[in-house]
Amino acid sequence: MPQVLIKNILRQLSEIQDGSLWFDLCFKEKIDTLSDAEALTRPIPQVHSVAEHISHVVEWRKECLLRFKGQRTDLMNSADDWKDTIALNEIGWTNLKNLFYEVR
């Protein structure tokens, strides 16, 4: 894949996370408004919470960075792939958001 294309994709992903979008709010503007309770609550039992999704994205970003370096973990068979509410409560919503903003 050409470097120009890779840089363009990375720029777009960065803008979606915390940039200025013409069509909607970026992720940062949306998730920063959520309270701990809102982020950690499943809307219905069969659907993941916002915090579960954010944690999942963070873990897969870490995994992708490892793979770019020629390494990998067994994330799909790990509890880190989809952390449960107990683990996410221990991490805390603020800390989880900070990880989401840092891990790129």
KOLBA-276005 format. One record per atom (N, C-alpha, C, CB): residue in one letter; x, y, z; residue number from 1. Coordinates in nm, 3 decimals, m for minus. Glycine has a CB too. Layout:
BEGIN
ATOM residu      xx      yy      zz num
ATOM      A       X       Y       Z NUM
...
***
This chain:
BEGIN
ATOM residu      xx      yy      zz num
ATOM      M   0.085  m0.117   0.000   1
ATOM      M   0.000   0.000   0.000   1
ATOM      M   0.090   0.124   0.000   1
ATOM      M  m0.097   0.000   0.122   1
ATOM      P   0.065   0.218  m0.088   2
ATOM      P   0.148   0.339  m0.095   2
ATOM      P   0.141   0.422   0.034   2
ATOM      P   0.105   0.425  m0.214   2
ATOM      Q   0.252   0.483   0.071   3
ATOM      Q   0.260   0.565   0.192   3
ATOM      Q   0.157   0.679   0.191   3
ATOM      Q   0.400   0.623   0.207   3
ATOM      V   0.133   0.736   0.074   4
ATOM      V   0.035   0.846   0.064   4
ATOM      V  m0.103   0.798   0.109   4
ATOM      V   0.028   0.899  m0.081   4
ATOM      L  m0.140   0.679   0.067   5
ATOM      L  m0.270   0.623   0.105   5
ATOM      L  m0.274   0.593   0.255   5
ATOM      L  m0.298   0.495   0.024   5
ATOM      I  m0.169   0.537   0.308   6
ATOM      I  m0.161   0.507   0.452   6
ATOM      I  m0.174   0.635   0.533   6
ATOM      I  m0.028   0.434   0.486   6
ATOM      K  m0.100   0.739   0.494   7
ATOM      K  m0.107   0.867   0.566   7
ATOM      K  m0.246   0.927   0.558   7
ATOM      K  m0.004   0.965   0.509   7
ATOM      N  m0.312   0.914   0.445   8
ATOM      N  m0.446   0.968   0.431   8
ATOM      N  m0.545   0.894   0.522   8
ATOM      N  m0.492   0.958   0.284   8
ATOM      I  m0.534   0.762   0.528   9
ATOM      I  m0.621   0.683   0.616   9
ATOM      I  m0.598   0.721   0.762   9
ATOM      I  m0.597   0.532   0.595   9
ATOM      L  m0.472   0.733   0.802  10
ATOM      L  m0.440   0.770   0.940  10
ATOM      L  m0.493   0.909   0.974  10
ATOM      L  m0.289   0.766   0.963  10
ATOM      R  m0.483   1.002   0.880  11
ATOM      R  m0.535   1.138   0.902  11
ATOM      R  m0.687   1.134   0.921  11
ATOM      R  m0.499   1.230   0.783  11
ATOM      Q  m0.755   1.056   0.839  12
ATOM      Q  m0.900   1.046   0.850  12
ATOM      Q  m0.942   0.983   0.983  12
ATOM      Q  m0.957   0.965   0.734  12
ATOM      L  m0.873   0.879   1.025  13
ATOM      L  m0.904   0.816   1.154  13
ATOM      L  m0.882   0.913   1.269  13
ATOM      L  m0.818   0.690   1.174  13
ATOM      S  m0.775   0.991   1.261  14
ATOM      S  m0.747   1.090   1.364  14
ATOM      S  m0.856   1.197   1.369  14
ATOM      S  m0.610   1.156   1.339  14
ATOM      E  m0.901   1.242   1.253  15
ATOM      E  m1.008   1.343   1.248  15
ATOM      E  m1.138   1.289   1.305  15
ATOM      E  m1.030   1.391   1.106  15
ATOM      I  m1.169   1.163   1.278  16
ATOM      I  m1.291   1.102   1.332  16
ATOM      I  m1.283   1.097   1.484  16
ATOM      I  m1.312   0.960   1.274  16
ATOM      Q  m1.164   1.069   1.537  17
ATOM      Q  m1.149   1.058   1.682  17
ATOM      Q  m1.157   1.193   1.751  17
ATOM      Q  m1.018   0.992   1.717  17
ATOM      D  m1.079   1.290   1.705  18
ATOM      D  m1.077   1.416   1.780  18
ATOM      D  m1.057   1.540   1.692  18
ATOM      D  m0.968   1.412   1.882  18
ATOM      G  m1.098   1.530   1.567  19
ATOM      G  m1.081   1.643   1.476  19
ATOM      G  m1.209   1.723   1.458  19
ATOM      G  m1.034   1.593   1.342  19
ATOM      S  m1.206   1.808   1.359  20
ATOM      S  m1.320   1.890   1.325  20
ATOM      S  m1.388   1.830   1.202  20
ATOM      S  m1.277   2.039   1.300  20
ATOM      L  m1.508   1.780   1.221  21
ATOM      L  m1.580   1.713   1.114  21
ATOM      L  m1.693   1.801   1.062  21
ATOM      L  m1.636   1.578   1.162  21
ATOM      W  m1.717   1.798   0.935  22
ATOM      W  m1.823   1.879   0.877  22
ATOM      W  m1.960   1.814   0.892  22
ATOM      W  m1.795   1.904   0.730  22
ATOM      F  m1.965   1.683   0.919  23
ATOM      F  m2.092   1.612   0.918  23
ATOM      F  m2.146   1.575   1.056  23
ATOM      F  m2.079   1.489   0.839  23
ATOM      D  m2.063   1.584   1.160  24
ATOM      D  m2.109   1.545   1.293  24
ATOM      D  m1.999   1.574   1.394  24
ATOM      D  m2.150   1.395   1.298  24
ATOM      L  m2.026   1.545   1.520  25
ATOM      L  m1.925   1.557   1.624  25
ATOM      L  m1.826   1.441   1.613  25
ATOM      L  m1.991   1.560   1.765  25
ATOM      C  m1.702   1.466   1.652  26
ATOM      C  m1.603   1.359   1.655  26
ATOM      C  m1.627   1.272   1.778  26
ATOM      C  m1.458   1.417   1.655  26
ATOM      F  m1.560   1.157   1.784  27
ATOM      F  m1.576   1.065   1.897  27
ATOM      F  m1.549   1.136   2.030  27
ATOM      F  m1.483   0.945   1.883  27
ATOM      K  m1.442   1.213   2.036  28
ATOM      K  m1.405   1.279   2.162  28
ATOM      K  m1.518   1.368   2.212  28
ATOM      K  m1.276   1.362   2.143  28
ATOM      E  m1.576   1.447   2.122  29
ATOM      E  m1.685   1.535   2.163  29
ATOM      E  m1.808   1.457   2.209  29
ATOM      E  m1.723   1.628   2.047  29
ATOM      K  m1.828   1.340   2.153  30
ATOM      K  m1.942   1.259   2.193  30
ATOM      K  m1.918   1.186   2.325  30
ATOM      K  m1.976   1.158   2.084  30
ATOM      I  m1.805   1.120   2.338  31
ATOM      I  m1.785   1.037   2.458  31
ATOM      I  m1.747   1.121   2.581  31
ATOM      I  m1.677   0.933   2.433  31
ATOM      D  m1.693   1.241   2.560  32
ATOM      D  m1.660   1.325   2.675  32
ATOM      D  m1.784   1.373   2.750  32
ATOM      D  m1.580   1.444   2.630  32
ATOM      T  m1.899   1.367   2.687  33
ATOM      T  m2.023   1.411   2.752  33
ATOM      T  m2.087   1.301   2.837  33
ATOM      T  m2.122   1.460   2.649  33
ATOM      L  m2.039   1.178   2.824  34
ATOM      L  m2.100   1.065   2.896  34
ATOM      L  m2.050   1.056   3.040  34
ATOM      L  m2.071   0.934   2.823  34
ATOM      S  m2.142   1.031   3.130  35
ATOM      S  m2.104   1.005   3.269  35
ATOM      S  m2.051   0.862   3.280  35
ATOM      S  m2.226   1.028   3.365  35
ATOM      D  m1.992   0.831   3.394  36
ATOM      D  m1.945   0.694   3.418  36
ATOM      D  m2.061   0.595   3.401  36
ATOM      D  m1.883   0.681   3.559  36
ATOM      A  m2.175   0.628   3.462  37
ATOM      A  m2.289   0.538   3.458  37
ATOM      A  m2.339   0.518   3.315  37
ATOM      A  m2.403   0.592   3.546  37
ATOM      E  m2.347   0.625   3.238  38
ATOM      E  m2.393   0.613   3.099  38
ATOM      E  m2.297   0.528   3.016  38
ATOM      E  m2.408   0.752   3.035  38
ATOM      A  m2.168   0.549   3.034  39
ATOM      A  m2.068   0.477   2.955  39
ATOM      A  m2.061   0.330   2.990  39
ATOM      A  m1.931   0.540   2.974  39
ATOM      L  m2.082   0.297   3.116  40
ATOM      L  m2.066   0.160   3.163  40
ATOM      L  m2.195   0.077   3.160  40
ATOM      L  m2.011   0.161   3.302  40
ATOM      T  m2.307   0.138   3.129  41
ATOM      T  m2.435   0.068   3.128  41
ATOM      T  m2.466   0.015   2.989  41
ATOM      T  m2.547   0.160   3.176  41
ATOM      R  m2.504  m0.111   2.984  42
ATOM      R  m2.550  m0.169   2.857  42
ATOM      R  m2.693  m0.121   2.831  42
ATOM      R  m2.544  m0.327   2.859  42
ATOM      P  m2.721  m0.072   2.710  43
ATOM      P  m2.856  m0.024   2.681  43
ATOM      P  m2.960  m0.135   2.693  43
ATOM      P  m2.862   0.037   2.540  43
ATOM      I  m2.923  m0.253   2.650  44
ATOM      I  m3.001  m0.376   2.673  44
ATOM      I  m2.898  m0.486   2.697  44
ATOM      I  m3.098  m0.411   2.549  44
ATOM      P  m2.936  m0.592   2.767  45
ATOM      P  m2.837  m0.693   2.806  45
ATOM      P  m2.754  m0.753   2.692  45
ATOM      P  m2.906  m0.803   2.875  45
ATOM      Q  m2.809  m0.763   2.573  46
ATOM      Q  m2.738  m0.826   2.462  46
ATOM      Q  m2.643  m0.732   2.386  46
ATOM      Q  m2.838  m0.884   2.366  46
ATOM      V  m2.640  m0.605   2.425  47
ATOM      V  m2.561  m0.505   2.353  47
ATOM      V  m2.450  m0.452   2.443  47
ATOM      V  m2.651  m0.389   2.304  47
ATOM      H  m2.329  m0.440   2.388  48
ATOM      H  m2.216  m0.389   2.466  48
ATOM      H  m2.237  m0.242   2.502  48
ATOM      H  m2.086  m0.406   2.387  48
ATOM      S  m2.180  m0.203   2.615  49
ATOM      S  m2.183  m0.063   2.657  49
ATOM      S  m2.081   0.018   2.576  49
ATOM      S  m2.153  m0.051   2.810  49
ATOM      V  m2.090   0.149   2.586  50
ATOM      V  m1.992   0.236   2.521  50
ATOM      V  m1.853   0.205   2.574  50
ATOM      V  m2.027   0.386   2.543  50
ATOM      A  m1.840   0.189   2.705  51
ATOM      A  m1.709   0.159   2.765  51
ATOM      A  m1.652   0.027   2.713  51
ATOM      A  m1.722   0.155   2.918  51
ATOM      E  m1.736  m0.073   2.696  52
ATOM      E  m1.690  m0.201   2.641  52
ATOM      E  m1.637  m0.182   2.499  52
ATOM      E  m1.803  m0.305   2.643  52
ATOM      H  m1.709  m0.103   2.420  53
ATOM      H  m1.663  m0.078   2.282  53
ATOM      H  m1.532   0.000   2.280  53
ATOM      H  m1.771  m0.001   2.203  53
ATOM      I  m1.520   0.101   2.363  54
ATOM      I  m1.398   0.182   2.367  54
ATOM      I  m1.281   0.095   2.411  54
ATOM      I  m1.414   0.303   2.464  54
ATOM      S  m1.300   0.013   2.512  55
ATOM      S  m1.195  m0.078   2.558  55
ATOM      S  m1.154  m0.174   2.448  55
ATOM      S  m1.243  m0.157   2.681  55
ATOM      H  m1.251  m0.227   2.377  56
ATOM      H  m1.224  m0.320   2.266  56
ATOM      H  m1.139  m0.253   2.158  56
ATOM      H  m1.357  m0.371   2.206  56
ATOM      V  m1.173  m0.130   2.124  57
ATOM      V  m1.096  m0.054   2.024  57
ATOM      V  m0.954  m0.031   2.073  57
ATOM      V  m1.165   0.081   1.993  57
ATOM      V  m0.937   0.006   2.199  58
ATOM      V  m0.803   0.029   2.255  58
ATOM      V  m0.719  m0.097   2.245  58
ATOM      V  m0.814   0.074   2.403  58
ATOM      E  m0.776  m0.211   2.283  59
ATOM      E  m0.700  m0.336   2.280  59
ATOM      E  m0.662  m0.375   2.138  59
ATOM      E  m0.781  m0.449   2.345  59
ATOM      W  m0.750  m0.353   2.043  60
ATOM      W  m0.718  m0.388   1.904  60
ATOM      W  m0.620  m0.289   1.842  60
ATOM      W  m0.845  m0.393   1.821  60
ATOM      R  m0.621  m0.165   1.887  61
ATOM      R  m0.518  m0.071   1.841  61
ATOM      R  m0.380  m0.119   1.889  61
ATOM      R  m0.546   0.073   1.894  61
ATOM      K  m0.374  m0.160   2.016  62
ATOM      K  m0.248  m0.213   2.069  62
ATOM      K  m0.203  m0.335   1.989  62
ATOM      K  m0.262  m0.249   2.219  62
ATOM      E  m0.298  m0.423   1.961  63
ATOM      E  m0.266  m0.544   1.885  63
ATOM      E  m0.215  m0.508   1.745  63
ATOM      E  m0.391  m0.635   1.874  63
ATOM      C  m0.278  m0.414   1.679  64
ATOM      C  m0.234  m0.373   1.545  64
ATOM      C  m0.093  m0.314   1.549  64
ATOM      C  m0.331  m0.271   1.485  64
ATOM      L  m0.065  m0.233   1.650  65
ATOM      L   0.070  m0.176   1.663  65
ATOM      L   0.174  m0.286   1.682  65
ATOM      L   0.075  m0.077   1.781  65
ATOM      L   0.140  m0.387   1.761  66
ATOM      L   0.231  m0.501   1.778  66
ATOM      L   0.253  m0.574   1.646  66
ATOM      L   0.176  m0.598   1.884  66
ATOM      R   0.146  m0.594   1.572  67
ATOM      R   0.157  m0.666   1.445  67
ATOM      R   0.241  m0.589   1.343  67
ATOM      R   0.018  m0.693   1.388  67
ATOM      F   0.232  m0.456   1.345  68
ATOM      F   0.316  m0.376   1.256  68
ATOM      F   0.464  m0.397   1.289  68
ATOM      F   0.280  m0.227   1.266  68
ATOM      K   0.493  m0.433   1.415  69
ATOM      K   0.631  m0.458   1.459  69
ATOM      K   0.669  m0.605   1.443  69
ATOM      K   0.648  m0.415   1.604  69
ATOM      G   0.580  m0.685   1.383  70
ATOM      G   0.609  m0.827   1.364  70
ATOM      G   0.578  m0.914   1.484  70
ATOM      G   0.751  m0.844   1.327  70
ATOM      Q   0.506  m0.860   1.582  71
ATOM      Q   0.469  m0.935   1.701  71
ATOM      Q   0.318  m0.951   1.704  71
ATOM      Q   0.520  m0.863   1.831  71
ATOM      R   0.270  m1.028   1.799  72
ATOM      R   0.126  m1.040   1.817  72
ATOM      R   0.096  m1.108   1.949  72
ATOM      R   0.062  m1.117   1.701  72
ATOM      T  m0.028  m1.094   1.994  73
ATOM      T  m0.075  m1.166   2.112  73
ATOM      T  m0.192  m1.254   2.068  73
ATOM      T  m0.117  m1.068   2.227  73
ATOM      D  m0.249  m1.325   2.160  74
ATOM      D  m0.367  m1.406   2.130  74
ATOM      D  m0.490  m1.331   2.182  74
ATOM      D  m0.357  m1.550   2.194  74
ATOM      L  m0.507  m1.208   2.136  75
ATOM      L  m0.611  m1.121   2.189  75
ATOM      L  m0.751  m1.179   2.174  75
ATOM      L  m0.605  m0.987   2.120  75
ATOM      M  m0.777  m1.246   2.063  76
ATOM      M  m0.912  m1.299   2.041  76
ATOM      M  m0.951  m1.404   2.146  76
ATOM      M  m0.922  m1.360   1.902  76
ATOM      N  m0.855  m1.466   2.208  77
ATOM      N  m0.881  m1.567   2.311  77
ATOM      N  m0.845  m1.515   2.450  77
ATOM      N  m0.803  m1.695   2.282  77
ATOM      S  m0.843  m1.384   2.464  78
ATOM      S  m0.805  m1.320   2.590  78
ATOM      S  m0.924  m1.244   2.650  78
ATOM      S  m0.686  m1.225   2.569  78
ATOM      A  m0.927  m1.235   2.781  79
ATOM      A  m1.031  m1.156   2.847  79
ATOM      A  m1.018  m1.008   2.812  79
ATOM      A  m1.023  m1.175   2.999  79
ATOM      D  m0.901  m0.966   2.765  80
ATOM      D  m0.881  m0.825   2.728  80
ATOM      D  m0.956  m0.787   2.601  80
ATOM      D  m0.734  m0.798   2.709  80
ATOM      D  m0.993  m0.884   2.518  81
ATOM      D  m1.064  m0.854   2.395  81
ATOM      D  m1.196  m0.782   2.425  81
ATOM      D  m1.089  m0.983   2.314  81
ATOM      W  m1.275  m0.838   2.513  82
ATOM      W  m1.398  m0.774   2.560  82
ATOM      W  m1.397  m0.780   2.712  82
ATOM      W  m1.527  m0.845   2.501  82
ATOM      K  m1.345  m0.676   2.774  83
ATOM      K  m1.341  m0.671   2.921  83
ATOM      K  m1.482  m0.662   2.977  83
ATOM      K  m1.256  m0.551   2.969  83
ATOM      D  m1.501  m0.725   3.093  84
ATOM      D  m1.633  m0.720   3.155  84
ATOM      D  m1.649  m0.590   3.234  84
ATOM      D  m1.654  m0.841   3.246  84
ATOM      T  m1.770  m0.567   3.280  85
ATOM      T  m1.803  m0.443   3.351  85
ATOM      T  m1.722  m0.428   3.478  85
ATOM      T  m1.951  m0.439   3.384  85
ATOM      I  m1.694  m0.538   3.547  86
ATOM      I  m1.614  m0.531   3.670  86
ATOM      I  m1.475  m0.476   3.639  86
ATOM      I  m1.604  m0.671   3.738  86
ATOM      A  m1.411  m0.530   3.537  87
ATOM      A  m1.277  m0.483   3.499  87
ATOM      A  m1.280  m0.338   3.454  87
ATOM      A  m1.219  m0.571   3.387  87
ATOM      L  m1.383  m0.301   3.379  88
ATOM      L  m1.393  m0.163   3.331  88
ATOM      L  m1.422  m0.065   3.444  88
ATOM      L  m1.503  m0.152   3.225  88
ATOM      N  m1.500  m0.106   3.542  89
ATOM      N  m1.523  m0.022   3.660  89
ATOM      N  m1.394   0.002   3.736  89
ATOM      N  m1.627  m0.087   3.753  89
ATOM      E  m1.310  m0.101   3.744  90
ATOM      E  m1.180  m0.087   3.812  90
ATOM      E  m1.089   0.009   3.736  90
ATOM      E  m1.112  m0.223   3.827  90
ATOM      I  m1.091   0.002   3.605  91
ATOM      I  m1.010   0.094   3.523  91
ATOM      I  m1.064   0.236   3.538  91
ATOM      I  m1.011   0.051   3.373  91
ATOM      G  m1.195   0.250   3.534  92
ATOM      G  m1.260   0.381   3.543  92
ATOM      G  m1.280   0.442   3.405  92
ATOM      G  m1.179   0.475   3.632  92
ATOM      W  m1.392   0.510   3.389  93
ATOM      W  m1.428   0.569   3.261  93
ATOM      W  m1.328   0.675   3.217  93
ATOM      W  m1.568   0.629   3.269  93
ATOM      T  m1.285   0.761   3.308  94
ATOM      T  m1.188   0.865   3.273  94
ATOM      T  m1.057   0.804   3.225  94
ATOM      T  m1.162   0.958   3.393  94
ATOM      N  m1.008   0.704   3.296  95
ATOM      N  m0.883   0.638   3.254  95
ATOM      N  m0.899   0.568   3.119  95
ATOM      N  m0.838   0.537   3.361  95
ATOM      L  m1.013   0.507   3.098  96
ATOM      L  m1.038   0.438   2.972  96
ATOM      L  m1.041   0.537   2.855  96
ATOM      L  m1.171   0.360   2.979  96
ATOM      K  m1.107   0.651   2.876  97
ATOM      K  m1.108   0.754   2.771  97
ATOM      K  m0.966   0.802   2.742  97
ATOM      K  m1.197   0.874   2.814  97
ATOM      N  m0.887   0.823   2.846  98
ATOM      N  m0.749   0.868   2.825  98
ATOM      N  m0.669   0.766   2.746  98
ATOM      N  m0.682   0.895   2.960  98
ATOM      L  m0.688   0.637   2.774  99
ATOM      L  m0.621   0.532   2.695  99
ATOM      L  m0.665   0.539   2.549  99
ATOM      L  m0.653   0.392   2.753  99
ATOM      F  m0.793   0.561   2.528 100
ATOM      F  m0.847   0.571   2.392 100
ATOM      F  m0.782   0.686   2.316 100
ATOM      F  m1.000   0.589   2.397 100
ATOM      Y  m0.759   0.798   2.384 101
ATOM      Y  m0.698   0.913   2.319 101
ATOM      Y  m0.550   0.895   2.297 101
ATOM      Y  m0.722   1.038   2.401 101
ATOM      E  m0.484   0.817   2.384 102
ATOM      E  m0.338   0.801   2.377 102
ATOM      E  m0.294   0.693   2.280 102
ATOM      E  m0.283   0.770   2.513 102
ATOM      V  m0.362   0.580   2.277 103
ATOM      V  m0.318   0.464   2.199 103
ATOM      V  m0.359   0.483   2.053 103
ATOM      V  m0.378   0.333   2.257 103
ATOM      R  m0.260   0.514   1.972 104
ATOM      R  m0.283   0.532   1.827 104
ATOM      R  m0.170   0.470   1.751 104
ATOM      R  m0.297   0.680   1.790 104
***
